[in-house]
Amino acid sequence: MSLTKNQVVMAGIGGFIIILFLLIFLGVIPGFKSANTDPRKTLEVKLTMWGVQDSQKDLEPILGAFAALYPKVQVEYREFQTFDTYNQALLDALASGSGPDILSIRNTDLPRMINKIIPAPPSILSFNSVNQLFPQVVSQDFVQQGGVYALPLSLDTLALLYNRDLLDQKALPVPATWDEFMSDVSKITKIDASGNITLSGAAMGGSLKSIPEASDILSLLMLQTGTQMVSPDFTSATFNSKEGANALTFYTQFADNRSKSYTWNDGFSNNLDAFAQEKTAMIVTYARSIPEIQKRNAFLNFEVAPTPQPKDNAKALSYASYYGYAVSKQSRHASVAWDLLSYAFTNKAAVKSYIDSTKRPPALASLDREYQQDPALGVFARQALIARSWPQMDADLVTRVFSKAIEDVNNHVLTPGDALDTARDQVTGSMVR
C-alpha cells in the first residue's frame, strides 16, 4: 500500500517526536533532563574529611549511608593518631588554603574554631532538629546564635570505675554521692608506718602528672557545685568564686596527707596503671580508657558506675568530652559536606552500626535511650542525657592552668582561692587576646 505525501510527512513527524521524548527522558539533551531525576544521584565531587579518634573502618557504616544519597561523591578520609598531631596539620593546611572539607573539633573548641568553620544551612539542619535528636550538651557545645556548627557520632562522659573485689572485701556499696565516696576511700586506703600509700582508695587529688583527667574532674566538681565558669558575654573566666574554691578544696583533700581522706599523690602511680595493678580501688575516667585498662590487665574484675553527685544536689549532671565534625569555610562543597553530616550522622541504623563496631557511647539521644541497659555502654548512655561542659577559647591552656592550680594547693604554695585567682587571670587572657 502506497502512502500519500501527507501521510509520509506525518509519519516522519511522529517518529521525530518519539525520538525526541526518548532523548529527553534519558537526559541526553542538555536542559531537558527528566524532573524526576535526583541531582544528588549524579553529582560527582570529592570531599576530604579529617578526624582523630575514628578510622576509615570505623566510618564505613556512616559513609555507606551517605553513598546511598550521593553514590558518585567520593569521601577521602584521613586519620590522625593524636589530637596534637592533627591540630598542627590542620592549622598548617588551613593557613595554606588546603584544609579538608570536613574536620574534627573538640566539644569545648567552638569559640576557638568558629571563624574557621561554617554553620549548616537552615534548610539542611536547624537548631530545633539538633535539640530533638541529640542530648542538650550538643546544642550547648555546637550551636551558637541559632547556627549549628558541628555534629558528633559518639559522646563520652566521666564515670566511676571500681574494683569489685576491693569494695566487696570491705562490704562497701558503690558510692552514689561524694560523701559516700569519701567514706569508701577512707575505709579502703592503707598507709604504712613510713606514711607511704600501699593501697589507694581512689585516684583523686593529683595533677596531670598522675591523673590525665584531673582538669576535667575539677570542672565536673565545679559544675556540680553551681560554679559559673565564664561570664555571659564570654569575655572573662569566673570560676574563682566561693563555689569554685570549694570544688578545688574538695578535690585536693585526697592528696593532702593531713586529711582523713588522704589516698593519693602524684608520686604514687599513673591512675590507669594503678587501677589495672589493683593498687587503687576507684578511678574517675572516660569510656575510652576502658580498652587501655583491659590491655594492662585482662582479668581485672571491675565495673562502671555513674560519677558520684553532691548529696544535696537535686539535679544530677555528668561531664562530657567528645569530638564533633564540622565543615570548613574553605570547602568548595560545603552544602554537600553538610548533607553528609546531617543525613548520615542522624541515620539511626548507620550510627548504631558505628557504635556496635567501635564500642563507643552513642551521641544520638534515641540510641542513648536504647543502650541504657547495655552492660558496657549503659552508664555512659544514661549520663549523656545529663552531660554538661563549658566553652573554652584554649582547652589545652585550661588543662594546664587547672593542673598547676592543683599542684600549687597540694604543695601548699597557694590557697585554693589564690590558686583559682591566678588560673582565672590566665584563662581570661586567652579569651581577650
Contacts in CASP RR format, 6 or more apart in sequence:
PFRMAT RR
TARGET T0000
AUTHOR 0000-0000-0000
METHOD contacts of the structure
MODEL  1
MSLTKNQVVMAGIGGFIIILFLLIFLGVIPGFKSANTDPRKTLEVKLTMW
GVQDSQKDLEPILGAFAALYPKVQVEYREFQTFDTYNQALLDALASGSGP
DILSIRNTDLPRMINKIIPAPPSILSFNSVNQLFPQVVSQDFVQQGGVYA
LPLSLDTLALLYNRDLLDQKALPVPATWDEFMSDVSKITKIDASGNITLS
GAAMGGSLKSIPEASDILSLLMLQTGTQMVSPDFTSATFNSKEGANALTF
YTQFADNRSKSYTWNDGFSNNLDAFAQEKTAMIVTYARSIPEIQKRNAFL
NFEVAPTPQPKDNAKALSYASYYGYAVSKQSRHASVAWDLLSYAFTNKAA
VKSYIDSTKRPPALASLDREYQQDPALGVFARQALIARSWPQMDADLVTR
VFSKAIEDVNNHVLTPGDALDTARDQVTGSMVR
3 11 0 8 1.000
20 29 0 8 1.000
23 29 0 8 1.000
23 32 0 8 1.000
24 32 0 8 1.000
24 33 0 8 1.000
24 34 0 8 1.000
25 34 0 8 1.000
27 33 0 8 1.000
27 34 0 8 1.000
27 37 0 8 1.000
40 69 0 8 1.000
40 70 0 8 1.000
40 339 0 8 1.000
41 70 0 8 1.000
41 71 0 8 1.000
41 72 0 8 1.000
42 72 0 8 1.000
43 70 0 8 1.000
43 72 0 8 1.000
43 73 0 8 1.000
43 336 0 8 1.000
44 72 0 8 1.000
44 73 0 8 1.000
45 73 0 8 1.000
45 74 0 8 1.000
45 333 0 8 1.000
45 336 0 8 1.000
46 73 0 8 1.000
46 74 0 8 1.000
46 75 0 8 1.000
46 76 0 8 1.000
47 73 0 8 1.000
47 74 0 8 1.000
47 75 0 8 1.000
47 76 0 8 1.000
47 101 0 8 1.000
47 102 0 8 1.000
47 331 0 8 1.000
47 333 0 8 1.000
47 336 0 8 1.000
47 337 0 8 1.000
47 340 0 8 1.000
48 75 0 8 1.000
48 76 0 8 1.000
48 77 0 8 1.000
48 78 0 8 1.000
48 99 0 8 1.000
48 100 0 8 1.000
48 101 0 8 1.000
48 102 0 8 1.000
49 75 0 8 1.000
49 76 0 8 1.000
49 77 0 8 1.000
49 78 0 8 1.000
49 100 0 8 1.000
49 101 0 8 1.000
49 102 0 8 1.000
49 103 0 8 1.000
49 325 0 8 1.000
50 77 0 8 1.000
50 78 0 8 1.000
50 80 0 8 1.000
50 86 0 8 1.000
50 89 0 8 1.000
50 90 0 8 1.000
50 99 0 8 1.000
50 100 0 8 1.000
50 102 0 8 1.000
50 103 0 8 1.000
50 104 0 8 1.000
51 77 0 8 1.000
51 78 0 8 1.000
51 79 0 8 1.000
51 80 0 8 1.000
51 86 0 8 1.000
51 103 0 8 1.000
51 104 0 8 1.000
51 323 0 8 1.000
51 325 0 8 1.000
52 79 0 8 1.000
52 80 0 8 1.000
52 81 0 8 1.000
52 82 0 8 1.000
52 83 0 8 1.000
52 86 0 8 1.000
52 104 0 8 1.000
52 323 0 8 1.000
53 104 0 8 1.000
53 154 0 8 1.000
53 288 0 8 1.000
53 323 0 8 1.000
53 360 0 8 1.000
54 77 0 8 1.000
54 79 0 8 1.000
54 153 0 8 1.000
54 358 0 8 1.000
55 79 0 8 1.000
56 77 0 8 1.000
56 79 0 8 1.000
57 357 0 8 1.000
58 354 0 8 1.000
58 357 0 8 1.000
58 358 0 8 1.000
59 77 0 8 1.000
59 354 0 8 1.000
60 357 0 8 1.000
61 350 0 8 1.000
61 351 0 8 1.000
61 353 0 8 1.000
61 354 0 8 1.000
61 357 0 8 1.000
62 153 0 8 1.000
62 344 0 8 1.000
62 345 0 8 1.000
62 347 0 8 1.000
62 350 0 8 1.000
62 351 0 8 1.000
62 354 0 8 1.000
63 75 0 8 1.000
63 77 0 8 1.000
63 344 0 8 1.000
64 344 0 8 1.000
64 350 0 8 1.000
65 343 0 8 1.000
65 344 0 8 1.000
65 347 0 8 1.000
65 349 0 8 1.000
65 350 0 8 1.000
66 73 0 8 1.000
66 75 0 8 1.000
66 339 0 8 1.000
66 340 0 8 1.000
66 343 0 8 1.000
66 344 0 8 1.000
67 73 0 8 1.000
69 339 0 8 1.000
69 343 0 8 1.000
69 344 0 8 1.000
70 336 0 8 1.000
70 339 0 8 1.000
70 340 0 8 1.000
73 336 0 8 1.000
75 340 0 8 1.000
78 100 0 8 1.000
80 86 0 8 1.000
80 89 0 8 1.000
83 106 0 8 1.000
86 104 0 8 1.000
90 99 0 8 1.000
90 100 0 8 1.000
90 103 0 8 1.000
93 99 0 8 1.000
93 100 0 8 1.000
94 116 0 8 1.000
94 328 0 8 1.000
94 330 0 8 1.000
97 330 0 8 1.000
99 328 0 8 1.000
99 330 0 8 1.000
100 328 0 8 1.000
100 331 0 8 1.000
101 327 0 8 1.000
101 328 0 8 1.000
101 331 0 8 1.000
101 332 0 8 1.000
101 333 0 8 1.000
101 334 0 8 1.000
101 337 0 8 1.000
102 325 0 8 1.000
102 326 0 8 1.000
102 327 0 8 1.000
102 328 0 8 1.000
102 331 0 8 1.000
102 337 0 8 1.000
102 340 0 8 1.000
102 341 0 8 1.000
103 117 0 8 1.000
103 325 0 8 1.000
103 326 0 8 1.000
103 327 0 8 1.000
103 328 0 8 1.000
104 323 0 8 1.000
104 324 0 8 1.000
104 325 0 8 1.000
104 326 0 8 1.000
105 113 0 8 1.000
105 117 0 8 1.000
105 150 0 8 1.000
105 323 0 8 1.000
105 324 0 8 1.000
105 325 0 8 1.000
105 326 0 8 1.000
106 321 0 8 1.000
106 322 0 8 1.000
106 323 0 8 1.000
106 324 0 8 1.000
106 395 0 8 1.000
107 137 0 8 1.000
107 141 0 8 1.000
107 142 0 8 1.000
107 152 0 8 1.000
107 320 0 8 1.000
107 321 0 8 1.000
107 322 0 8 1.000
107 323 0 8 1.000
107 324 0 8 1.000
107 389 0 8 1.000
108 141 0 8 1.000
108 389 0 8 1.000
108 390 0 8 1.000
108 391 0 8 1.000
108 392 0 8 1.000
108 395 0 8 1.000
108 398 0 8 1.000
109 392 0 8 1.000
109 395 0 8 1.000
110 141 0 8 1.000
110 142 0 8 1.000
110 144 0 8 1.000
110 149 0 8 1.000
110 150 0 8 1.000
110 391 0 8 1.000
111 234 0 8 1.000
111 391 0 8 1.000
111 392 0 8 1.000
111 393 0 8 1.000
111 431 0 8 1.000
112 392 0 8 1.000
112 393 0 8 1.000
112 394 0 8 1.000
112 395 0 8 1.000
113 149 0 8 1.000
113 326 0 8 1.000
114 144 0 8 1.000
114 149 0 8 1.000
115 329 0 8 1.000
116 328 0 8 1.000
116 329 0 8 1.000
117 149 0 8 1.000
117 150 0 8 1.000
117 326 0 8 1.000
117 327 0 8 1.000
117 328 0 8 1.000
117 329 0 8 1.000
118 149 0 8 1.000
118 327 0 8 1.000
118 328 0 8 1.000
118 329 0 8 1.000
118 331 0 8 1.000
118 334 0 8 1.000
119 144 0 8 1.000
119 146 0 8 1.000
119 147 0 8 1.000
119 148 0 8 1.000
119 149 0 8 1.000
120 126 0 8 1.000
120 147 0 8 1.000
120 148 0 8 1.000
120 149 0 8 1.000
120 327 0 8 1.000
120 338 0 8 1.000
120 341 0 8 1.000
120 342 0 8 1.000
121 335 0 8 1.000
121 338 0 8 1.000
122 147 0 8 1.000
124 335 0 8 1.000
124 338 0 8 1.000
124 339 0 8 1.000
124 342 0 8 1.000
125 148 0 8 1.000
125 151 0 8 1.000
125 338 0 8 1.000
125 341 0 8 1.000
125 342 0 8 1.000
126 148 0 8 1.000
127 139 0 8 1.000
127 143 0 8 1.000
127 146 0 8 1.000
127 147 0 8 1.000
127 148 0 8 1.000
129 346 0 8 1.000
130 138 0 8 1.000
130 139 0 8 1.000
130 142 0 8 1.000
130 143 0 8 1.000
130 148 0 8 1.000
130 151 0 8 1.000
131 139 0 8 1.000
132 365 0 8 1.000
133 346 0 8 1.000
133 364 0 8 1.000
133 365 0 8 1.000
133 366 0 8 1.000
134 151 0 8 1.000
134 152 0 8 1.000
134 155 0 8 1.000
134 363 0 8 1.000
134 364 0 8 1.000
134 365 0 8 1.000
135 155 0 8 1.000
135 363 0 8 1.000
135 365 0 8 1.000
135 368 0 8 1.000
135 384 0 8 1.000
135 385 0 8 1.000
135 386 0 8 1.000
135 387 0 8 1.000
136 385 0 8 1.000
136 387 0 8 1.000
137 155 0 8 1.000
137 320 0 8 1.000
137 384 0 8 1.000
137 387 0 8 1.000
137 388 0 8 1.000
137 389 0 8 1.000
138 151 0 8 1.000
138 152 0 8 1.000
138 155 0 8 1.000
138 363 0 8 1.000
140 388 0 8 1.000
140 389 0 8 1.000
141 150 0 8 1.000
141 320 0 8 1.000
141 389 0 8 1.000
141 391 0 8 1.000
142 148 0 8 1.000
142 149 0 8 1.000
142 150 0 8 1.000
142 151 0 8 1.000
142 152 0 8 1.000
142 324 0 8 1.000
142 326 0 8 1.000
143 149 0 8 1.000
149 326 0 8 1.000
150 324 0 8 1.000
150 325 0 8 1.000
150 326 0 8 1.000
150 341 0 8 1.000
151 324 0 8 1.000
151 325 0 8 1.000
151 341 0 8 1.000
151 342 0 8 1.000
151 345 0 8 1.000
151 346 0 8 1.000
151 363 0 8 1.000
152 322 0 8 1.000
152 323 0 8 1.000
152 324 0 8 1.000
152 325 0 8 1.000
152 345 0 8 1.000
152 363 0 8 1.000
153 324 0 8 1.000
153 325 0 8 1.000
153 345 0 8 1.000
153 351 0 8 1.000
153 354 0 8 1.000
153 360 0 8 1.000
153 362 0 8 1.000
153 363 0 8 1.000
154 322 0 8 1.000
154 323 0 8 1.000
154 354 0 8 1.000
154 355 0 8 1.000
154 358 0 8 1.000
154 360 0 8 1.000
154 361 0 8 1.000
154 362 0 8 1.000
154 363 0 8 1.000
155 320 0 8 1.000
155 322 0 8 1.000
155 361 0 8 1.000
155 362 0 8 1.000
155 363 0 8 1.000
155 368 0 8 1.000
155 380 0 8 1.000
155 384 0 8 1.000
155 387 0 8 1.000
156 286 0 8 1.000
156 287 0 8 1.000
156 288 0 8 1.000
156 320 0 8 1.000
156 321 0 8 1.000
156 322 0 8 1.000
156 360 0 8 1.000
156 361 0 8 1.000
156 380 0 8 1.000
157 286 0 8 1.000
157 287 0 8 1.000
157 307 0 8 1.000
157 318 0 8 1.000
157 319 0 8 1.000
157 320 0 8 1.000
157 321 0 8 1.000
157 361 0 8 1.000
157 380 0 8 1.000
157 383 0 8 1.000
157 384 0 8 1.000
157 387 0 8 1.000
158 213 0 8 1.000
158 216 0 8 1.000
158 217 0 8 1.000
158 220 0 8 1.000
158 284 0 8 1.000
158 285 0 8 1.000
158 286 0 8 1.000
158 307 0 8 1.000
158 318 0 8 1.000
158 319 0 8 1.000
158 321 0 8 1.000
159 284 0 8 1.000
159 285 0 8 1.000
159 286 0 8 1.000
159 287 0 8 1.000
159 304 0 8 1.000
159 305 0 8 1.000
159 306 0 8 1.000
159 307 0 8 1.000
159 318 0 8 1.000
159 379 0 8 1.000
159 380 0 8 1.000
159 383 0 8 1.000
160 174 0 8 1.000
160 175 0 8 1.000
160 181 0 8 1.000
160 282 0 8 1.000
160 283 0 8 1.000
160 284 0 8 1.000
160 304 0 8 1.000
160 305 0 8 1.000
160 306 0 8 1.000
160 307 0 8 1.000
160 308 0 8 1.000
161 275 0 8 1.000
161 282 0 8 1.000
161 283 0 8 1.000
161 284 0 8 1.000
161 285 0 8 1.000
161 289 0 8 1.000
161 290 0 8 1.000
161 293 0 8 1.000
161 302 0 8 1.000
161 303 0 8 1.000
161 304 0 8 1.000
161 305 0 8 1.000
162 174 0 8 1.000
162 281 0 8 1.000
162 282 0 8 1.000
162 302 0 8 1.000
162 303 0 8 1.000
162 305 0 8 1.000
163 275 0 8 1.000
163 278 0 8 1.000
163 280 0 8 1.000
163 281 0 8 1.000
163 282 0 8 1.000
163 300 0 8 1.000
163 301 0 8 1.000
163 302 0 8 1.000
164 301 0 8 1.000
164 302 0 8 1.000
164 303 0 8 1.000
165 278 0 8 1.000
165 301 0 8 1.000
166 188 0 8 1.000
166 199 0 8 1.000
166 201 0 8 1.000
166 278 0 8 1.000
166 281 0 8 1.000
167 173 0 8 1.000
167 174 0 8 1.000
167 184 0 8 1.000
167 188 0 8 1.000
167 281 0 8 1.000
170 184 0 8 1.000
170 187 0 8 1.000
170 188 0 8 1.000
172 184 0 8 1.000
172 187 0 8 1.000
172 188 0 8 1.000
173 180 0 8 1.000
173 184 0 8 1.000
174 303 0 8 1.000
174 305 0 8 1.000
175 181 0 8 1.000
175 183 0 8 1.000
175 184 0 8 1.000
175 282 0 8 1.000
175 305 0 8 1.000
175 308 0 8 1.000
176 305 0 8 1.000
176 306 0 8 1.000
176 308 0 8 1.000
176 309 0 8 1.000
177 308 0 8 1.000
177 309 0 8 1.000
177 310 0 8 1.000
177 311 0 8 1.000
178 250 0 8 1.000
178 308 0 8 1.000
178 309 0 8 1.000
178 310 0 8 1.000
178 311 0 8 1.000
179 311 0 8 1.000
180 308 0 8 1.000
181 202 0 8 1.000
181 282 0 8 1.000
181 308 0 8 1.000
182 261 0 8 1.000
184 201 0 8 1.000
184 202 0 8 1.000
184 281 0 8 1.000
184 282 0 8 1.000
185 201 0 8 1.000
185 202 0 8 1.000
185 204 0 8 1.000
185 254 0 8 1.000
185 261 0 8 1.000
185 263 0 8 1.000
185 281 0 8 1.000
185 282 0 8 1.000
186 260 0 8 1.000
186 261 0 8 1.000
186 263 0 8 1.000
188 199 0 8 1.000
188 200 0 8 1.000
188 201 0 8 1.000
188 202 0 8 1.000
188 263 0 8 1.000
188 281 0 8 1.000
189 197 0 8 1.000
189 199 0 8 1.000
189 200 0 8 1.000
189 201 0 8 1.000
189 262 0 8 1.000
189 263 0 8 1.000
190 197 0 8 1.000
190 198 0 8 1.000
190 199 0 8 1.000
191 197 0 8 1.000
191 198 0 8 1.000
191 262 0 8 1.000
192 198 0 8 1.000
195 257 0 8 1.000
197 262 0 8 1.000
197 263 0 8 1.000
197 264 0 8 1.000
197 265 0 8 1.000
197 268 0 8 1.000
199 279 0 8 1.000
199 280 0 8 1.000
199 281 0 8 1.000
200 263 0 8 1.000
200 264 0 8 1.000
200 268 0 8 1.000
200 274 0 8 1.000
200 279 0 8 1.000
200 280 0 8 1.000
200 281 0 8 1.000
201 263 0 8 1.000
201 264 0 8 1.000
201 280 0 8 1.000
201 281 0 8 1.000
201 282 0 8 1.000
202 254 0 8 1.000
202 263 0 8 1.000
202 264 0 8 1.000
202 280 0 8 1.000
202 281 0 8 1.000
202 282 0 8 1.000
202 283 0 8 1.000
202 284 0 8 1.000
203 210 0 8 1.000
203 211 0 8 1.000
203 264 0 8 1.000
203 271 0 8 1.000
203 274 0 8 1.000
203 275 0 8 1.000
203 280 0 8 1.000
203 282 0 8 1.000
203 283 0 8 1.000
203 284 0 8 1.000
204 211 0 8 1.000
204 217 0 8 1.000
204 251 0 8 1.000
204 254 0 8 1.000
204 255 0 8 1.000
204 263 0 8 1.000
204 264 0 8 1.000
204 282 0 8 1.000
204 284 0 8 1.000
205 211 0 8 1.000
205 214 0 8 1.000
205 251 0 8 1.000
205 252 0 8 1.000
205 253 0 8 1.000
205 254 0 8 1.000
205 255 0 8 1.000
205 264 0 8 1.000
205 406 0 8 1.000
205 410 0 8 1.000
206 214 0 8 1.000
206 252 0 8 1.000
206 254 0 8 1.000
206 255 0 8 1.000
206 264 0 8 1.000
206 265 0 8 1.000
206 266 0 8 1.000
206 406 0 8 1.000
206 410 0 8 1.000
207 214 0 8 1.000
207 266 0 8 1.000
207 403 0 8 1.000
207 404 0 8 1.000
207 406 0 8 1.000
207 407 0 8 1.000
207 410 0 8 1.000
208 214 0 8 1.000
208 215 0 8 1.000
208 399 0 8 1.000
208 400 0 8 1.000
208 403 0 8 1.000
209 266 0 8 1.000
209 267 0 8 1.000
209 403 0 8 1.000
209 407 0 8 1.000
210 264 0 8 1.000
210 265 0 8 1.000
210 266 0 8 1.000
210 267 0 8 1.000
210 268 0 8 1.000
210 269 0 8 1.000
210 270 0 8 1.000
210 271 0 8 1.000
211 217 0 8 1.000
211 271 0 8 1.000
212 271 0 8 1.000
213 271 0 8 1.000
213 284 0 8 1.000
213 285 0 8 1.000
213 286 0 8 1.000
214 402 0 8 1.000
214 403 0 8 1.000
214 406 0 8 1.000
215 398 0 8 1.000
215 399 0 8 1.000
215 402 0 8 1.000
215 403 0 8 1.000
216 319 0 8 1.000
216 321 0 8 1.000
217 251 0 8 1.000
217 284 0 8 1.000
217 319 0 8 1.000
218 247 0 8 1.000
218 248 0 8 1.000
218 251 0 8 1.000
218 402 0 8 1.000
218 405 0 8 1.000
218 406 0 8 1.000
219 229 0 8 1.000
219 319 0 8 1.000
219 389 0 8 1.000
219 390 0 8 1.000
219 402 0 8 1.000
220 284 0 8 1.000
220 307 0 8 1.000
220 318 0 8 1.000
220 319 0 8 1.000
221 247 0 8 1.000
221 248 0 8 1.000
221 250 0 8 1.000
221 251 0 8 1.000
222 229 0 8 1.000
222 239 0 8 1.000
222 243 0 8 1.000
222 244 0 8 1.000
222 247 0 8 1.000
223 229 0 8 1.000
223 317 0 8 1.000
223 319 0 8 1.000
223 388 0 8 1.000
223 390 0 8 1.000
224 247 0 8 1.000
224 309 0 8 1.000
224 310 0 8 1.000
224 313 0 8 1.000
224 317 0 8 1.000
225 243 0 8 1.000
225 244 0 8 1.000
225 246 0 8 1.000
225 247 0 8 1.000
225 310 0 8 1.000
226 243 0 8 1.000
227 239 0 8 1.000
227 241 0 8 1.000
227 243 0 8 1.000
227 244 0 8 1.000
227 247 0 8 1.000
228 238 0 8 1.000
228 239 0 8 1.000
228 241 0 8 1.000
228 243 0 8 1.000
229 237 0 8 1.000
229 238 0 8 1.000
229 239 0 8 1.000
229 390 0 8 1.000
230 236 0 8 1.000
230 237 0 8 1.000
230 238 0 8 1.000
230 239 0 8 1.000
230 390 0 8 1.000
230 391 0 8 1.000
230 431 0 8 1.000
231 237 0 8 1.000
231 238 0 8 1.000
234 391 0 8 1.000
234 431 0 8 1.000
235 428 0 8 1.000
235 431 0 8 1.000
235 432 0 8 1.000
236 424 0 8 1.000
236 428 0 8 1.000
236 431 0 8 1.000
236 432 0 8 1.000
237 423 0 8 1.000
237 424 0 8 1.000
237 427 0 8 1.000
237 428 0 8 1.000
237 431 0 8 1.000
238 424 0 8 1.000
239 420 0 8 1.000
239 423 0 8 1.000
239 424 0 8 1.000
239 427 0 8 1.000
240 417 0 8 1.000
240 420 0 8 1.000
240 421 0 8 1.000
240 423 0 8 1.000
240 424 0 8 1.000
244 416 0 8 1.000
244 420 0 8 1.000
245 416 0 8 1.000
245 417 0 8 1.000
245 420 0 8 1.000
246 416 0 8 1.000
248 405 0 8 1.000
248 406 0 8 1.000
248 409 0 8 1.000
248 416 0 8 1.000
248 417 0 8 1.000
248 419 0 8 1.000
248 420 0 8 1.000
249 409 0 8 1.000
249 416 0 8 1.000
251 406 0 8 1.000
252 406 0 8 1.000
252 409 0 8 1.000
252 410 0 8 1.000
252 416 0 8 1.000
253 259 0 8 1.000
253 261 0 8 1.000
253 262 0 8 1.000
254 261 0 8 1.000
254 262 0 8 1.000
254 263 0 8 1.000
254 264 0 8 1.000
255 262 0 8 1.000
255 264 0 8 1.000
255 265 0 8 1.000
255 266 0 8 1.000
255 406 0 8 1.000
255 410 0 8 1.000
256 262 0 8 1.000
256 410 0 8 1.000
257 265 0 8 1.000
263 280 0 8 1.000
264 280 0 8 1.000
265 410 0 8 1.000
266 407 0 8 1.000
266 410 0 8 1.000
268 274 0 8 1.000
268 279 0 8 1.000
269 277 0 8 1.000
269 279 0 8 1.000
269 280 0 8 1.000
271 280 0 8 1.000
271 283 0 8 1.000
271 285 0 8 1.000
272 283 0 8 1.000
272 285 0 8 1.000
272 289 0 8 1.000
272 292 0 8 1.000
272 293 0 8 1.000
272 296 0 8 1.000
273 279 0 8 1.000
273 296 0 8 1.000
274 280 0 8 1.000
274 283 0 8 1.000
275 282 0 8 1.000
275 283 0 8 1.000
275 293 0 8 1.000
275 300 0 8 1.000
275 302 0 8 1.000
276 293 0 8 1.000
276 296 0 8 1.000
276 297 0 8 1.000
276 300 0 8 1.000
277 296 0 8 1.000
277 297 0 8 1.000
278 297 0 8 1.000
278 300 0 8 1.000
284 307 0 8 1.000
286 321 0 8 1.000
287 360 0 8 1.000
287 361 0 8 1.000
287 377 0 8 1.000
287 380 0 8 1.000
288 360 0 8 1.000
290 304 0 8 1.000
290 376 0 8 1.000
291 359 0 8 1.000
293 300 0 8 1.000
293 302 0 8 1.000
294 300 0 8 1.000
304 376 0 8 1.000
304 379 0 8 1.000
304 380 0 8 1.000
305 379 0 8 1.000
306 316 0 8 1.000
306 318 0 8 1.000
306 379 0 8 1.000
306 382 0 8 1.000
306 383 0 8 1.000
307 318 0 8 1.000
307 319 0 8 1.000
307 383 0 8 1.000
309 316 0 8 1.000
309 317 0 8 1.000
316 386 0 8 1.000
317 386 0 8 1.000
317 387 0 8 1.000
317 388 0 8 1.000
318 383 0 8 1.000
318 384 0 8 1.000
318 386 0 8 1.000
318 387 0 8 1.000
318 388 0 8 1.000
319 387 0 8 1.000
319 388 0 8 1.000
319 389 0 8 1.000
320 384 0 8 1.000
320 387 0 8 1.000
320 388 0 8 1.000
320 389 0 8 1.000
321 389 0 8 1.000
322 363 0 8 1.000
325 341 0 8 1.000
325 345 0 8 1.000
327 334 0 8 1.000
327 337 0 8 1.000
327 338 0 8 1.000
327 341 0 8 1.000
328 334 0 8 1.000
331 337 0 8 1.000
344 350 0 8 1.000
345 351 0 8 1.000
346 364 0 8 1.000
348 364 0 8 1.000
348 366 0 8 1.000
348 367 0 8 1.000
351 362 0 8 1.000
351 363 0 8 1.000
351 364 0 8 1.000
351 367 0 8 1.000
352 362 0 8 1.000
352 367 0 8 1.000
352 370 0 8 1.000
355 361 0 8 1.000
355 362 0 8 1.000
355 367 0 8 1.000
355 371 0 8 1.000
355 377 0 8 1.000
359 376 0 8 1.000
359 377 0 8 1.000
360 377 0 8 1.000
361 368 0 8 1.000
361 371 0 8 1.000
361 377 0 8 1.000
361 378 0 8 1.000
361 380 0 8 1.000
361 381 0 8 1.000
361 384 0 8 1.000
362 368 0 8 1.000
362 370 0 8 1.000
362 371 0 8 1.000
362 377 0 8 1.000
362 381 0 8 1.000
362 384 0 8 1.000
363 384 0 8 1.000
365 384 0 8 1.000
365 385 0 8 1.000
367 381 0 8 1.000
368 381 0 8 1.000
368 382 0 8 1.000
368 384 0 8 1.000
368 385 0 8 1.000
369 381 0 8 1.000
369 385 0 8 1.000
370 381 0 8 1.000
371 377 0 8 1.000
371 378 0 8 1.000
371 381 0 8 1.000
372 378 0 8 1.000
372 381 0 8 1.000
372 382 0 8 1.000
374 381 0 8 1.000
392 398 0 8 1.000
392 427 0 8 1.000
393 427 0 8 1.000
393 430 0 8 1.000
393 431 0 8 1.000
394 427 0 8 1.000
394 430 0 8 1.000
397 426 0 8 1.000
397 427 0 8 1.000
397 430 0 8 1.000
398 427 0 8 1.000
401 422 0 8 1.000
401 423 0 8 1.000
401 426 0 8 1.000
401 427 0 8 1.000
402 423 0 8 1.000
404 419 0 8 1.000
404 422 0 8 1.000
404 423 0 8 1.000
405 414 0 8 1.000
405 416 0 8 1.000
405 419 0 8 1.000
405 420 0 8 1.000
405 422 0 8 1.000
405 423 0 8 1.000
406 419 0 8 1.000
407 413 0 8 1.000
408 414 0 8 1.000
408 419 0 8 1.000
408 422 0 8 1.000
409 415 0 8 1.000
409 416 0 8 1.000
409 419 0 8 1.000
414 422 0 8 1.000
END
